[in-house]
């Protein structure tokens, strides 16, 4: 299935629009059902062991900070980067940067970069630019939609079963169409195998999970 990036309804809604709030609730349901946050926690725990210092961690597209709060309870300090303002309930020890990621100047301060369902929104040129920004990182952890027709169809049924709102139903299918397959993501980011060890996992539940460790 060809990768096509299309506008998502959520991007046209004010942050506190009722449909936007319902969409974020639906995303929480998805992450709870499929234990997305636990995967991030376990992956961090595994790959932070070789560090001989406590690395700074940045989440791209941190939204309302749900993943950050989950990881903080596991003992991780994570800063957030998003167009949205800083959410309530954020730890005083973490930083929040309200910025477009392409205008963010401090990538070199973060050895660990992670994102959850955000990179699929970018066109190829934007992903290449992002790859240039994060090439000095030492660990990248990405969770994105797996792009297959099978998962587009199964998501449609799951969304109906869970009675998700129209934004979640539309944007979910659009997100899968813009998702990744095989080694596409590191290739689009321009993060070469000569410099990185990549582990890519495609889950039966429709996630594309990509972990890169700099050699």
Secondary structure, 3 states (H helix, E strand, C coil): CCCCCCCCHHHHCCCCCHHHHHHHHHHHHHHHHCCHHHHHHHHHHHHHCCCCCCCCEEEECCCCCHHHHHHHHCCCCEEEEECCCCCCCCCCCCCEEECCHHHCCCHHHCCEEEEECCHHHCCHHHHHHHHHHHCCCCEEEEEEEECCHHHHHHHHHHHHHCCCCHHHHHHHHHHHHCCECCCHHHHHHCCCCCCEEEEEEECCCCEEEEEEEEC
